[in-house]
Amino acid sequence: MTQYLSSKEFRQRLPNISEDLKKWGEIIVLKKSKPLFKIISFEENSSDLLNRASAIQDPAQPDLQEIAEIVHKIREAS
């Protein structure tokens, strides 16, 4: 069951957010009555974050490996 919280309520509940996630499954945080972000439990999701990121990757954007190579080259040049 999804629980909706205002950003103020979220900040107040943050110390207990792991228990809330176990109870509710997911939390959607609202700001001015509009969804700001969604929190889901990592254990509930069987996919690895990198696998999920590659599934929605924009072909016009570099992937994580390309970014790592660029950063490595910049560090070598410094």
ZIQUI-V882908 format. One line per field, one symbol per residue. ss: DSSP state (~ for helix, > for strand, _ for the rest). A space follows every 10 residues. Layout:
# ZIQUI-V882908
ss: ???
This chain:
# ZIQUI-V882908
ss: _>>>>>~~~~ ~~~~~~~~~~ ~~~~_>>>>> >__>>>>>>> ________~~ ~~~~~_____ ___~~~~~~~ ~~~~~~~_
